[in-house]
Every structure is written in structure tokens, then in C-alpha cells.
Amino acid sequence: MATVKAIGIVGMGDMGKLYARRFAQAGYTVYASDISARYDELCAEYSNSESIKILKNGIQVARLADLLLFSVEAENIESATSQIAPSAKPGAIIGGQSSCKSIEVEALAKYAPDDCEIICLHSMHSASVDPQGQPLIVVPFRVFDHKSSTAQLTDICATTFGSRIAVLSASEHDRITAATQAATHAAFLAMGSAWLANNQYPWVIGRYAGGIENVKINISLRIFSSKWHVYAGLAIYNPAAHEQILQYSRSVTELFTLFIQGDKETLRSRLYNVRDTLFSPERSQSHKLLLSDDLLDEYSLSTVPKDERTPNSHLSLLAVGDCWYRLGINPFDHMICSTPIFRILIGVTEYVFATSLLDDAINTGINDHSFRHDDLEFTLAARSWADVVAAGSFDLYKHRFEKVSQFFVPQKDDALAVGNKMIQKILHHTTTS
């Protein structure tokens, strides 16, 4: 096992740049590349950097790197590794940063030289979030001296990023990643699609005023301000994510069906089972709720006064809890590997289920027909995203994602500014409470 001095990064998207910058700040020499069309652009961007050196292609990077990281989309990992990994420096550690480790380690095992070790990484946050204190997963797959190699890389990552390190197998990573992200993304993707279908910006109407609504709006806009492939790889390649996204769609559909049937007793019984299992009063009494409505009130794009807001069925959040319950997932078991958005989703879902908002949401879903059209569009959107994932179509995923993203362009900058402030406050609150 070689001592890591030079680090190679293939793929200089947002996450690749974050890693390059952090490694350079930690004193490592970083060699990086991307597709040939971006070579001049990247050379200009890093022309004043002494530590980050842009090379013409990944093969040149591979020949120089003691630690070689593929920071490419999950759907491109096979192609990238087949072309570049065989050129890796003897004794190097090779890894990737994709959200689906099963396909990543399979590709690396196929193309990496036999004298190279394979240890993959996954930072559980977006490139816009400070890595300090955030989870970073290390996935040893092929190591010659497990204790020494894994220890060296975890130490490098802990020192470079200040992240909380968890060591998992590829299958453990994919299962936990699905549990923490699949329903999370499905919920917020469906919200954005429903607002597009209704041709309405939610912050201008009274049903979307108040703290929890700020979370829905800010996180949805934040997701649709990102790149589509960040979410598509996990959803389409991870079998556990498939299962959860399809269950989320079923939960939304079945709960909405109970709304329109007016079956309040069945609805209450079903949701109380979720509450008592995942968000029981005993749990709520033993700790402070992760989030509260008041904590979130200030982070709003809405001009509607809070005291003029109208009730909301919170179908999206009721379905999140129902989905976890039906799949036997306890979200609190996965906090060590949770993304910032997942922790926020747990917080607002817990707030609905563990307070009087649960009965308010049930009554609204059953009795308030003024909200029925919104819930219908949300149900159709959830089922549509599930169909895209089941079909395994990246093209369709991209088309749907970018269509919604374009709808929200006029509010993109304001949403990101407000959303970033909200997330920073929430992350501070959830890690100190």
C-alpha cells in the first residue's frame, strides 16, 4: 500500500470540484480532468492554483494518482472506468463517488489492475453544504491490508473534510442510502411536479404559508435547482430505492383514496399505527422534537401572513411516514448516514405525526374539498415519478426534471438564498438538540 501524496479526480462537476478544493487545501497535489470539451474552461478556472493541476484526460490523471477517484454520474461509471482504470498507477487506491456502490464496485473490480486496491467514498450531502460534521461513507471492497488501507483513507477524509466517517459494505451503503434518500427525493420531486401541473407558485396562496410549508417549498426548489443526474442514479440503479419509491407512490394513492372515500376511521387507524410505531408519544416525551413550526417560520418566500393560512392535508408527509412504516424502516436508525435533507424531512414528518397537526391533517384531507385538486395532482405526480423509475429511463427522468426546473427559474436565486439559510439553521439545531 502506497502512501497517498497525489490525488486524482476524474470528473470536475460540483462534487469533484469540492473534493479537489478540499484536498488541495489539506496540502495534497490534485490532478484532475473532465471531458475534453471542458479542458480549456477548467484550465482557465484553475490557472492560479498551484495545487490543482488540470490534465487533458483521465488516463494522464490515473498514471499520477496514489488515490484515484471517479466523480462521475452513476450511469457513466462503467464507461469511465473501462477507459481509465486500467491505466492506474501500481499500488494505487481507486474509488468512486456515485450514489450506487453496487454497480460502482462491480465496474472497478472489472477494470482496475489487480495490484490496485478499491475503496469507494460517498459524501452524504450536496456540494453546496459544508462537509464539516456531515456523514461520509467509506466502502472498502478490495484491500490487501484492510486495517492499514482503510485506516489511511478514513484518516485522510476525516482530516480533509471534517466529516463523520462510517465504514460500510457496498450492499449496506445502497440499502441505507435508499432508506434515507429514496422517499425523500420522491416526495419533493412530486411536490414540484404537482405545482407545475397546477401552474401555481405555492408561496402566493394561503395553503402554503407557515413553517412546514417553507420546508416543502425551499427544499423542492433546492432540488430542482440541482442537476437531474444527482437524483436519477440512486433512483434508477438502486433496487432498494425502486422498492421505496414504488411504496411511496402506493402510500400516496391509498391515503388519497381514503380522502375521497371519506373513510375517516380507516384513515385515522392507519396513520395512528404509523404514529405509535415511529413517532410514539413516549418517544416525543423523551426528547425534544427535531423541528418545530416556529423554528421554520422565518424562512419563507410567501407574502401571505401566517394568520391567513388555510389548513393543509400534508398528504406528502403523511405518505412519507406511511411508506417507512409499511417497509419496516425506522428513519431514526439511519441518522448516522443521513443527508441534510433527510434530517429535515424526518423533522417535519415527526412534527406532523407527533402533534395535533396529525388530526388536523386527517380532518382536512377528509372534509376540506378545496384542497382536493392539489392532492389529486400530487398523487398523479408521485405515481408518474414511480413509473419513470420502474421504466429505468434516464431520458424520461431528465425530461421531467428539467421541465419542472424551468418552471421555477424565476424564483431560483431567491429560493437558494432562503433555503441555504434555513438548512444551516436546521442542521445546527438538529445536531445540537
Contacts in CASP RR format, 6 or more apart in sequence:
PFRMAT RR
TARGET T0000
AUTHOR 0000-0000-0000
METHOD contacts of the structure
MODEL  1
MATVKAIGIVGMGDMGKLYARRFAQAGYTVYASDISARYDELCAEYSNSE
SIKILKNGIQVARLADLLLFSVEAENIESATSQIAPSAKPGAIIGGQSSC
KSIEVEALAKYAPDDCEIICLHSMHSASVDPQGQPLIVVPFRVFDHKSST
AQLTDICATTFGSRIAVLSASEHDRITAATQAATHAAFLAMGSAWLANNQ
YPWVIGRYAGGIENVKINISLRIFSSKWHVYAGLAIYNPAAHEQILQYSR
SVTELFTLFIQGDKETLRSRLYNVRDTLFSPERSQSHKLLLSDDLLDEYS
LSTVPKDERTPNSHLSLLAVGDCWYRLGINPFDHMICSTPIFRILIGVTE
YVFATSLLDDAINTGINDHSFRHDDLEFTLAARSWADVVAAGSFDLYKHR
FEKVSQFFVPQKDDALAVGNKMIQKILHHTTTS
1 91 0 8 1.000
1 93 0 8 1.000
1 117 0 8 1.000
1 144 0 8 1.000
1 145 0 8 1.000
1 148 0 8 1.000
1 149 0 8 1.000
1 152 0 8 1.000
2 66 0 8 1.000
2 89 0 8 1.000
2 91 0 8 1.000
2 92 0 8 1.000
2 93 0 8 1.000
3 66 0 8 1.000
3 152 0 8 1.000
4 28 0 8 1.000
4 66 0 8 1.000
4 67 0 8 1.000
4 93 0 8 1.000
4 152 0 8 1.000
4 153 0 8 1.000
4 156 0 8 1.000
5 28 0 8 1.000
5 29 0 8 1.000
5 66 0 8 1.000
6 28 0 8 1.000
6 29 0 8 1.000
6 30 0 8 1.000
6 31 0 8 1.000
6 64 0 8 1.000
6 65 0 8 1.000
6 66 0 8 1.000
6 67 0 8 1.000
7 23 0 8 1.000
7 28 0 8 1.000
7 29 0 8 1.000
7 30 0 8 1.000
7 31 0 8 1.000
7 65 0 8 1.000
7 66 0 8 1.000
7 67 0 8 1.000
7 68 0 8 1.000
7 69 0 8 1.000
8 30 0 8 1.000
8 31 0 8 1.000
8 32 0 8 1.000
8 61 0 8 1.000
8 62 0 8 1.000
8 64 0 8 1.000
8 65 0 8 1.000
8 67 0 8 1.000
8 68 0 8 1.000
8 69 0 8 1.000
9 16 0 8 1.000
9 19 0 8 1.000
9 20 0 8 1.000
9 23 0 8 1.000
9 30 0 8 1.000
9 31 0 8 1.000
9 32 0 8 1.000
9 33 0 8 1.000
9 61 0 8 1.000
9 69 0 8 1.000
9 71 0 8 1.000
10 32 0 8 1.000
10 33 0 8 1.000
10 34 0 8 1.000
10 58 0 8 1.000
10 61 0 8 1.000
10 62 0 8 1.000
10 68 0 8 1.000
10 69 0 8 1.000
10 70 0 8 1.000
10 71 0 8 1.000
10 72 0 8 1.000
10 80 0 8 1.000
10 84 0 8 1.000
11 32 0 8 1.000
11 33 0 8 1.000
11 34 0 8 1.000
11 70 0 8 1.000
11 71 0 8 1.000
11 72 0 8 1.000
12 20 0 8 1.000
12 32 0 8 1.000
12 33 0 8 1.000
12 34 0 8 1.000
12 38 0 8 1.000
12 42 0 8 1.000
12 54 0 8 1.000
12 71 0 8 1.000
13 34 0 8 1.000
13 71 0 8 1.000
13 127 0 8 1.000
14 126 0 8 1.000
14 127 0 8 1.000
14 128 0 8 1.000
14 227 0 8 1.000
15 71 0 8 1.000
15 97 0 8 1.000
15 123 0 8 1.000
15 126 0 8 1.000
15 127 0 8 1.000
16 32 0 8 1.000
16 69 0 8 1.000
16 71 0 8 1.000
16 97 0 8 1.000
16 127 0 8 1.000
17 127 0 8 1.000
18 123 0 8 1.000
18 127 0 8 1.000
18 131 0 8 1.000
19 69 0 8 1.000
19 71 0 8 1.000
19 97 0 8 1.000
20 30 0 8 1.000
20 32 0 8 1.000
20 52 0 8 1.000
21 52 0 8 1.000
22 131 0 8 1.000
22 160 0 8 1.000
22 161 0 8 1.000
23 30 0 8 1.000
23 160 0 8 1.000
24 30 0 8 1.000
24 49 0 8 1.000
24 51 0 8 1.000
24 52 0 8 1.000
25 160 0 8 1.000
26 156 0 8 1.000
26 159 0 8 1.000
26 160 0 8 1.000
27 51 0 8 1.000
28 51 0 8 1.000
28 160 0 8 1.000
29 51 0 8 1.000
29 53 0 8 1.000
30 51 0 8 1.000
30 52 0 8 1.000
30 53 0 8 1.000
31 53 0 8 1.000
31 55 0 8 1.000
31 60 0 8 1.000
31 61 0 8 1.000
31 64 0 8 1.000
31 65 0 8 1.000
32 42 0 8 1.000
32 46 0 8 1.000
32 52 0 8 1.000
32 53 0 8 1.000
32 54 0 8 1.000
32 55 0 8 1.000
32 61 0 8 1.000
33 39 0 8 1.000
33 54 0 8 1.000
33 55 0 8 1.000
33 56 0 8 1.000
33 57 0 8 1.000
33 58 0 8 1.000
33 60 0 8 1.000
33 61 0 8 1.000
34 42 0 8 1.000
36 56 0 8 1.000
36 57 0 8 1.000
39 54 0 8 1.000
39 56 0 8 1.000
42 54 0 8 1.000
43 54 0 8 1.000
46 52 0 8 1.000
46 53 0 8 1.000
46 54 0 8 1.000
55 61 0 8 1.000
55 64 0 8 1.000
57 84 0 8 1.000
58 83 0 8 1.000
58 84 0 8 1.000
58 87 0 8 1.000
59 83 0 8 1.000
59 84 0 8 1.000
59 87 0 8 1.000
61 68 0 8 1.000
61 84 0 8 1.000
62 68 0 8 1.000
62 84 0 8 1.000
62 85 0 8 1.000
62 87 0 8 1.000
62 88 0 8 1.000
62 89 0 8 1.000
62 92 0 8 1.000
63 87 0 8 1.000
63 88 0 8 1.000
63 89 0 8 1.000
64 89 0 8 1.000
65 88 0 8 1.000
65 89 0 8 1.000
65 92 0 8 1.000
66 89 0 8 1.000
66 92 0 8 1.000
66 93 0 8 1.000
67 92 0 8 1.000
67 93 0 8 1.000
67 94 0 8 1.000
67 153 0 8 1.000
67 156 0 8 1.000
68 85 0 8 1.000
68 88 0 8 1.000
68 89 0 8 1.000
68 92 0 8 1.000
68 93 0 8 1.000
68 94 0 8 1.000
68 95 0 8 1.000
69 94 0 8 1.000
69 95 0 8 1.000
69 96 0 8 1.000
69 97 0 8 1.000
69 121 0 8 1.000
70 77 0 8 1.000
70 80 0 8 1.000
70 81 0 8 1.000
70 84 0 8 1.000
70 85 0 8 1.000
70 94 0 8 1.000
70 95 0 8 1.000
70 96 0 8 1.000
70 97 0 8 1.000
70 98 0 8 1.000
70 104 0 8 1.000
70 108 0 8 1.000
71 96 0 8 1.000
71 97 0 8 1.000
72 80 0 8 1.000
72 98 0 8 1.000
73 98 0 8 1.000
73 229 0 8 1.000
73 232 0 8 1.000
73 233 0 8 1.000
74 98 0 8 1.000
74 99 0 8 1.000
74 100 0 8 1.000
74 103 0 8 1.000
74 104 0 8 1.000
74 229 0 8 1.000
74 232 0 8 1.000
74 233 0 8 1.000
74 234 0 8 1.000
74 236 0 8 1.000
74 237 0 8 1.000
75 229 0 8 1.000
75 232 0 8 1.000
75 233 0 8 1.000
75 236 0 8 1.000
75 237 0 8 1.000
75 394 0 8 1.000
77 96 0 8 1.000
77 98 0 8 1.000
77 103 0 8 1.000
77 104 0 8 1.000
77 107 0 8 1.000
78 103 0 8 1.000
78 107 0 8 1.000
81 107 0 8 1.000
81 108 0 8 1.000
81 110 0 8 1.000
81 111 0 8 1.000
81 112 0 8 1.000
82 107 0 8 1.000
82 110 0 8 1.000
82 111 0 8 1.000
85 94 0 8 1.000
85 107 0 8 1.000
85 108 0 8 1.000
85 111 0 8 1.000
85 112 0 8 1.000
85 113 0 8 1.000
85 116 0 8 1.000
86 111 0 8 1.000
86 112 0 8 1.000
86 113 0 8 1.000
88 94 0 8 1.000
88 112 0 8 1.000
88 113 0 8 1.000
88 116 0 8 1.000
89 116 0 8 1.000
90 113 0 8 1.000
90 115 0 8 1.000
90 116 0 8 1.000
91 115 0 8 1.000
91 116 0 8 1.000
91 117 0 8 1.000
92 116 0 8 1.000
92 117 0 8 1.000
93 116 0 8 1.000
93 117 0 8 1.000
93 118 0 8 1.000
93 119 0 8 1.000
93 149 0 8 1.000
93 153 0 8 1.000
94 108 0 8 1.000
94 112 0 8 1.000
94 116 0 8 1.000
94 117 0 8 1.000
94 118 0 8 1.000
94 119 0 8 1.000
95 104 0 8 1.000
95 108 0 8 1.000
95 118 0 8 1.000
95 119 0 8 1.000
95 120 0 8 1.000
95 121 0 8 1.000
96 104 0 8 1.000
96 108 0 8 1.000
96 120 0 8 1.000
96 121 0 8 1.000
97 120 0 8 1.000
97 121 0 8 1.000
97 122 0 8 1.000
97 123 0 8 1.000
98 104 0 8 1.000
98 122 0 8 1.000
98 233 0 8 1.000
99 122 0 8 1.000
99 177 0 8 1.000
99 181 0 8 1.000
99 230 0 8 1.000
99 233 0 8 1.000
99 234 0 8 1.000
99 237 0 8 1.000
99 238 0 8 1.000
100 174 0 8 1.000
100 177 0 8 1.000
100 233 0 8 1.000
100 234 0 8 1.000
100 237 0 8 1.000
100 238 0 8 1.000
101 120 0 8 1.000
101 122 0 8 1.000
101 139 0 8 1.000
101 170 0 8 1.000
101 171 0 8 1.000
101 173 0 8 1.000
101 174 0 8 1.000
102 170 0 8 1.000
102 171 0 8 1.000
102 174 0 8 1.000
102 237 0 8 1.000
102 238 0 8 1.000
103 237 0 8 1.000
104 120 0 8 1.000
104 170 0 8 1.000
105 118 0 8 1.000
105 120 0 8 1.000
105 139 0 8 1.000
105 141 0 8 1.000
105 170 0 8 1.000
108 118 0 8 1.000
108 120 0 8 1.000
108 141 0 8 1.000
108 142 0 8 1.000
109 118 0 8 1.000
109 141 0 8 1.000
109 142 0 8 1.000
112 118 0 8 1.000
112 142 0 8 1.000
116 142 0 8 1.000
117 142 0 8 1.000
117 143 0 8 1.000
117 144 0 8 1.000
117 149 0 8 1.000
118 140 0 8 1.000
118 141 0 8 1.000
118 142 0 8 1.000
118 143 0 8 1.000
119 138 0 8 1.000
119 139 0 8 1.000
119 140 0 8 1.000
119 141 0 8 1.000
119 143 0 8 1.000
119 149 0 8 1.000
119 150 0 8 1.000
119 153 0 8 1.000
120 138 0 8 1.000
120 139 0 8 1.000
120 141 0 8 1.000
120 170 0 8 1.000
121 136 0 8 1.000
121 137 0 8 1.000
121 138 0 8 1.000
121 139 0 8 1.000
121 153 0 8 1.000
121 157 0 8 1.000
122 136 0 8 1.000
122 137 0 8 1.000
122 139 0 8 1.000
122 173 0 8 1.000
122 177 0 8 1.000
123 131 0 8 1.000
123 134 0 8 1.000
123 135 0 8 1.000
123 136 0 8 1.000
123 137 0 8 1.000
123 161 0 8 1.000
123 163 0 8 1.000
124 134 0 8 1.000
124 135 0 8 1.000
124 136 0 8 1.000
124 137 0 8 1.000
124 177 0 8 1.000
124 180 0 8 1.000
124 337 0 8 1.000
124 338 0 8 1.000
124 339 0 8 1.000
125 131 0 8 1.000
125 134 0 8 1.000
125 135 0 8 1.000
125 339 0 8 1.000
125 340 0 8 1.000
126 226 0 8 1.000
126 230 0 8 1.000
126 340 0 8 1.000
128 420 0 8 1.000
129 340 0 8 1.000
129 423 0 8 1.000
129 427 0 8 1.000
131 161 0 8 1.000
131 162 0 8 1.000
131 163 0 8 1.000
132 161 0 8 1.000
132 162 0 8 1.000
132 163 0 8 1.000
133 162 0 8 1.000
133 163 0 8 1.000
133 164 0 8 1.000
133 431 0 8 1.000
134 161 0 8 1.000
134 163 0 8 1.000
134 164 0 8 1.000
134 340 0 8 1.000
135 163 0 8 1.000
135 164 0 8 1.000
135 166 0 8 1.000
135 336 0 8 1.000
135 337 0 8 1.000
135 338 0 8 1.000
135 339 0 8 1.000
136 157 0 8 1.000
136 161 0 8 1.000
136 163 0 8 1.000
136 164 0 8 1.000
136 165 0 8 1.000
136 166 0 8 1.000
137 165 0 8 1.000
137 166 0 8 1.000
137 167 0 8 1.000
137 168 0 8 1.000
137 173 0 8 1.000
137 337 0 8 1.000
138 150 0 8 1.000
138 153 0 8 1.000
138 154 0 8 1.000
138 157 0 8 1.000
138 165 0 8 1.000
138 166 0 8 1.000
138 167 0 8 1.000
138 168 0 8 1.000
139 167 0 8 1.000
139 168 0 8 1.000
139 169 0 8 1.000
139 170 0 8 1.000
139 173 0 8 1.000
140 146 0 8 1.000
140 149 0 8 1.000
140 150 0 8 1.000
140 167 0 8 1.000
141 170 0 8 1.000
143 149 0 8 1.000
143 150 0 8 1.000
150 167 0 8 1.000
154 165 0 8 1.000
154 167 0 8 1.000
157 163 0 8 1.000
157 165 0 8 1.000
158 165 0 8 1.000
164 336 0 8 1.000
166 336 0 8 1.000
166 337 0 8 1.000
168 176 0 8 1.000
168 337 0 8 1.000
174 238 0 8 1.000
174 239 0 8 1.000
174 240 0 8 1.000
175 240 0 8 1.000
176 334 0 8 1.000
176 337 0 8 1.000
177 234 0 8 1.000
177 238 0 8 1.000
177 240 0 8 1.000
177 241 0 8 1.000
177 337 0 8 1.000
178 234 0 8 1.000
178 238 0 8 1.000
178 240 0 8 1.000
178 241 0 8 1.000
178 243 0 8 1.000
178 244 0 8 1.000
179 240 0 8 1.000
179 244 0 8 1.000
179 329 0 8 1.000
179 331 0 8 1.000
179 334 0 8 1.000
180 331 0 8 1.000
180 334 0 8 1.000
180 337 0 8 1.000
180 338 0 8 1.000
180 339 0 8 1.000
180 342 0 8 1.000
181 234 0 8 1.000
181 241 0 8 1.000
181 339 0 8 1.000
181 342 0 8 1.000
182 234 0 8 1.000
182 235 0 8 1.000
182 238 0 8 1.000
182 240 0 8 1.000
182 241 0 8 1.000
182 244 0 8 1.000
182 245 0 8 1.000
182 248 0 8 1.000
183 244 0 8 1.000
183 245 0 8 1.000
183 247 0 8 1.000
183 248 0 8 1.000
183 320 0 8 1.000
183 323 0 8 1.000
183 324 0 8 1.000
184 320 0 8 1.000
184 339 0 8 1.000
184 341 0 8 1.000
184 342 0 8 1.000
184 345 0 8 1.000
185 223 0 8 1.000
185 231 0 8 1.000
185 234 0 8 1.000
185 235 0 8 1.000
186 235 0 8 1.000
186 244 0 8 1.000
186 245 0 8 1.000
186 248 0 8 1.000
186 249 0 8 1.000
186 382 0 8 1.000
186 385 0 8 1.000
186 386 0 8 1.000
187 248 0 8 1.000
187 316 0 8 1.000
187 317 0 8 1.000
187 319 0 8 1.000
187 320 0 8 1.000
187 345 0 8 1.000
187 382 0 8 1.000
188 216 0 8 1.000
188 219 0 8 1.000
188 220 0 8 1.000
188 223 0 8 1.000
188 341 0 8 1.000
189 220 0 8 1.000
189 223 0 8 1.000
189 231 0 8 1.000
189 381 0 8 1.000
189 385 0 8 1.000
189 401 0 8 1.000
189 404 0 8 1.000
190 252 0 8 1.000
190 316 0 8 1.000
190 378 0 8 1.000
190 381 0 8 1.000
190 382 0 8 1.000
190 385 0 8 1.000
191 216 0 8 1.000
191 220 0 8 1.000
191 316 0 8 1.000
191 378 0 8 1.000
191 381 0 8 1.000
192 220 0 8 1.000
192 224 0 8 1.000
192 381 0 8 1.000
192 404 0 8 1.000
192 407 0 8 1.000
192 408 0 8 1.000
193 377 0 8 1.000
193 381 0 8 1.000
193 384 0 8 1.000
193 385 0 8 1.000
193 400 0 8 1.000
193 404 0 8 1.000
194 374 0 8 1.000
194 377 0 8 1.000
194 378 0 8 1.000
194 380 0 8 1.000
194 381 0 8 1.000
195 201 0 8 1.000
195 202 0 8 1.000
195 220 0 8 1.000
195 407 0 8 1.000
196 403 0 8 1.000
196 404 0 8 1.000
196 407 0 8 1.000
197 377 0 8 1.000
197 380 0 8 1.000
197 381 0 8 1.000
198 373 0 8 1.000
198 374 0 8 1.000
198 377 0 8 1.000
201 408 0 8 1.000
201 411 0 8 1.000
202 208 0 8 1.000
202 213 0 8 1.000
202 216 0 8 1.000
202 217 0 8 1.000
203 209 0 8 1.000
203 217 0 8 1.000
203 300 0 8 1.000
203 301 0 8 1.000
203 302 0 8 1.000
203 303 0 8 1.000
203 304 0 8 1.000
203 411 0 8 1.000
204 302 0 8 1.000
204 303 0 8 1.000
204 304 0 8 1.000
205 304 0 8 1.000
206 302 0 8 1.000
206 304 0 8 1.000
206 308 0 8 1.000
206 309 0 8 1.000
206 310 0 8 1.000
207 213 0 8 1.000
207 309 0 8 1.000
207 310 0 8 1.000
207 311 0 8 1.000
207 312 0 8 1.000
207 371 0 8 1.000
207 374 0 8 1.000
208 216 0 8 1.000
208 217 0 8 1.000
208 302 0 8 1.000
208 304 0 8 1.000
208 309 0 8 1.000
208 312 0 8 1.000
209 300 0 8 1.000
209 302 0 8 1.000
209 304 0 8 1.000
209 305 0 8 1.000
209 306 0 8 1.000
209 308 0 8 1.000
209 309 0 8 1.000
210 293 0 8 1.000
210 296 0 8 1.000
210 297 0 8 1.000
210 300 0 8 1.000
210 302 0 8 1.000
210 306 0 8 1.000
210 309 0 8 1.000
211 293 0 8 1.000
211 294 0 8 1.000
211 295 0 8 1.000
211 296 0 8 1.000
211 297 0 8 1.000
211 299 0 8 1.000
211 300 0 8 1.000
212 293 0 8 1.000
212 296 0 8 1.000
212 312 0 8 1.000
212 314 0 8 1.000
212 317 0 8 1.000
212 348 0 8 1.000
212 351 0 8 1.000
212 352 0 8 1.000
212 357 0 8 1.000
213 300 0 8 1.000
213 302 0 8 1.000
213 309 0 8 1.000
213 312 0 8 1.000
214 296 0 8 1.000
214 297 0 8 1.000
214 299 0 8 1.000
214 300 0 8 1.000
214 301 0 8 1.000
214 302 0 8 1.000
214 422 0 8 1.000
215 291 0 8 1.000
215 296 0 8 1.000
215 344 0 8 1.000
215 348 0 8 1.000
215 422 0 8 1.000
216 316 0 8 1.000
216 348 0 8 1.000
217 300 0 8 1.000
217 301 0 8 1.000
217 302 0 8 1.000
217 415 0 8 1.000
218 299 0 8 1.000
218 301 0 8 1.000
218 415 0 8 1.000
218 418 0 8 1.000
218 419 0 8 1.000
218 422 0 8 1.000
218 423 0 8 1.000
219 341 0 8 1.000
219 344 0 8 1.000
219 345 0 8 1.000
219 419 0 8 1.000
221 408 0 8 1.000
221 411 0 8 1.000
221 412 0 8 1.000
221 415 0 8 1.000
221 416 0 8 1.000
221 419 0 8 1.000
222 341 0 8 1.000
222 415 0 8 1.000
222 416 0 8 1.000
222 419 0 8 1.000
222 423 0 8 1.000
223 231 0 8 1.000
223 341 0 8 1.000
224 401 0 8 1.000
224 404 0 8 1.000
224 405 0 8 1.000
224 408 0 8 1.000
225 405 0 8 1.000
225 408 0 8 1.000
225 412 0 8 1.000
225 415 0 8 1.000
225 416 0 8 1.000
228 397 0 8 1.000
228 398 0 8 1.000
228 401 0 8 1.000
228 402 0 8 1.000
228 405 0 8 1.000
229 394 0 8 1.000
229 398 0 8 1.000
231 401 0 8 1.000
232 394 0 8 1.000
232 397 0 8 1.000
232 398 0 8 1.000
232 401 0 8 1.000
233 394 0 8 1.000
234 241 0 8 1.000
235 241 0 8 1.000
235 242 0 8 1.000
235 245 0 8 1.000
235 389 0 8 1.000
235 397 0 8 1.000
236 389 0 8 1.000
236 392 0 8 1.000
236 393 0 8 1.000
236 394 0 8 1.000
236 397 0 8 1.000
241 389 0 8 1.000
242 389 0 8 1.000
242 390 0 8 1.000
243 327 0 8 1.000
244 323 0 8 1.000
244 327 0 8 1.000
244 329 0 8 1.000
245 385 0 8 1.000
245 386 0 8 1.000
245 389 0 8 1.000
246 386 0 8 1.000
246 389 0 8 1.000
246 390 0 8 1.000
247 323 0 8 1.000
247 326 0 8 1.000
247 327 0 8 1.000
248 319 0 8 1.000
248 320 0 8 1.000
248 323 0 8 1.000
248 382 0 8 1.000
248 386 0 8 1.000
249 382 0 8 1.000
249 383 0 8 1.000
249 385 0 8 1.000
249 386 0 8 1.000
250 326 0 8 1.000
251 319 0 8 1.000
251 320 0 8 1.000
251 321 0 8 1.000
251 322 0 8 1.000
251 323 0 8 1.000
251 326 0 8 1.000
252 315 0 8 1.000
252 316 0 8 1.000
252 319 0 8 1.000
252 378 0 8 1.000
252 379 0 8 1.000
252 382 0 8 1.000
252 383 0 8 1.000
253 379 0 8 1.000
253 382 0 8 1.000
253 383 0 8 1.000
254 322 0 8 1.000
255 267 0 8 1.000
255 270 0 8 1.000
255 271 0 8 1.000
255 315 0 8 1.000
255 318 0 8 1.000
255 319 0 8 1.000
255 322 0 8 1.000
256 315 0 8 1.000
256 375 0 8 1.000
256 376 0 8 1.000
256 378 0 8 1.000
256 379 0 8 1.000
258 266 0 8 1.000
258 267 0 8 1.000
258 270 0 8 1.000
258 366 0 8 1.000
259 267 0 8 1.000
259 313 0 8 1.000
259 315 0 8 1.000
259 365 0 8 1.000
259 366 0 8 1.000
259 372 0 8 1.000
259 375 0 8 1.000
260 372 0 8 1.000
262 366 0 8 1.000
263 366 0 8 1.000
264 362 0 8 1.000
264 363 0 8 1.000
264 366 0 8 1.000
267 362 0 8 1.000
267 366 0 8 1.000
268 359 0 8 1.000
268 362 0 8 1.000
270 322 0 8 1.000
271 318 0 8 1.000
271 322 0 8 1.000
271 353 0 8 1.000
271 358 0 8 1.000
271 362 0 8 1.000
272 358 0 8 1.000
273 325 0 8 1.000
274 321 0 8 1.000
274 322 0 8 1.000
274 324 0 8 1.000
274 325 0 8 1.000
274 353 0 8 1.000
275 353 0 8 1.000
275 354 0 8 1.000
275 358 0 8 1.000
277 325 0 8 1.000
278 321 0 8 1.000
278 324 0 8 1.000
278 325 0 8 1.000
278 330 0 8 1.000
278 331 0 8 1.000
278 332 0 8 1.000
278 353 0 8 1.000
279 349 0 8 1.000
279 350 0 8 1.000
279 353 0 8 1.000
279 354 0 8 1.000
281 354 0 8 1.000
283 354 0 8 1.000
284 350 0 8 1.000
284 354 0 8 1.000
288 433 0 8 1.000
289 347 0 8 1.000
289 350 0 8 1.000
289 351 0 8 1.000
289 354 0 8 1.000
289 355 0 8 1.000
290 343 0 8 1.000
290 346 0 8 1.000
290 347 0 8 1.000
290 350 0 8 1.000
290 351 0 8 1.000
290 429 0 8 1.000
290 430 0 8 1.000
290 433 0 8 1.000
291 344 0 8 1.000
291 347 0 8 1.000
291 348 0 8 1.000
291 350 0 8 1.000
291 351 0 8 1.000
291 426 0 8 1.000
291 429 0 8 1.000
291 430 0 8 1.000
292 351 0 8 1.000
293 351 0 8 1.000
295 425 0 8 1.000
295 426 0 8 1.000
295 429 0 8 1.000
296 348 0 8 1.000
296 422 0 8 1.000
296 426 0 8 1.000
297 306 0 8 1.000
299 418 0 8 1.000
299 419 0 8 1.000
299 421 0 8 1.000
299 422 0 8 1.000
299 425 0 8 1.000
300 418 0 8 1.000
301 411 0 8 1.000
301 414 0 8 1.000
301 415 0 8 1.000
301 418 0 8 1.000
310 368 0 8 1.000
310 370 0 8 1.000
310 371 0 8 1.000
311 360 0 8 1.000
311 361 0 8 1.000
311 363 0 8 1.000
311 364 0 8 1.000
311 368 0 8 1.000
311 371 0 8 1.000
312 361 0 8 1.000
312 364 0 8 1.000
312 371 0 8 1.000
313 361 0 8 1.000
313 364 0 8 1.000
313 365 0 8 1.000
313 368 0 8 1.000
313 371 0 8 1.000
313 375 0 8 1.000
314 352 0 8 1.000
314 357 0 8 1.000
314 361 0 8 1.000
314 364 0 8 1.000
315 365 0 8 1.000
315 375 0 8 1.000
315 378 0 8 1.000
315 379 0 8 1.000
316 378 0 8 1.000
317 348 0 8 1.000
317 349 0 8 1.000
317 352 0 8 1.000
317 361 0 8 1.000
318 352 0 8 1.000
318 361 0 8 1.000
319 382 0 8 1.000
320 345 0 8 1.000
320 349 0 8 1.000
321 349 0 8 1.000
321 353 0 8 1.000
323 329 0 8 1.000
324 330 0 8 1.000
324 331 0 8 1.000
331 342 0 8 1.000
331 346 0 8 1.000
331 349 0 8 1.000
332 346 0 8 1.000
334 342 0 8 1.000
335 343 0 8 1.000
335 346 0 8 1.000
338 346 0 8 1.000
340 423 0 8 1.000
340 426 0 8 1.000
340 427 0 8 1.000
341 423 0 8 1.000
343 426 0 8 1.000
343 427 0 8 1.000
343 430 0 8 1.000
344 423 0 8 1.000
344 426 0 8 1.000
344 430 0 8 1.000
347 430 0 8 1.000
351 357 0 8 1.000
352 358 0 8 1.000
352 361 0 8 1.000
364 371 0 8 1.000
365 371 0 8 1.000
365 375 0 8 1.000
384 400 0 8 1.000
385 400 0 8 1.000
388 396 0 8 1.000
388 397 0 8 1.000
388 400 0 8 1.000
389 397 0 8 1.000
408 415 0 8 1.000
END
